[in-house]
């Protein structure tokens, strides 16, 4: 594997073979099974003329993302400004709230 161990613990940008761009902290590398794990993954999106980061999934929590390396085009250390923006978003996120709804007819 091309020096991925040097990126452990750093904010990285990953491009998948399908063209998705994802940022996250490289948490682990499984060289035996060719997987990597990203902590707090975020999708890199275009909003008009701005580049923003958003949730990887809108209907589920994605605290960690395990990706097979055969689906990855490249992984690089994120630019400093992008990494700082990512870390700012991660720090400001609030934990999910469980809503207790009363479904009785009373």
Buried (B, 14 or more C-beta within 10 A) or exposed (E): EEEBEEBEEEBBBBBEEEEBBBBBBBBBBEEEEBBBBBBBBBBBEEEEEEEEBEBBEEEEEBEBBEBEBEEBEEBEBBEEEBBEBBBEBBEEEEEEEEEEEEEEEE
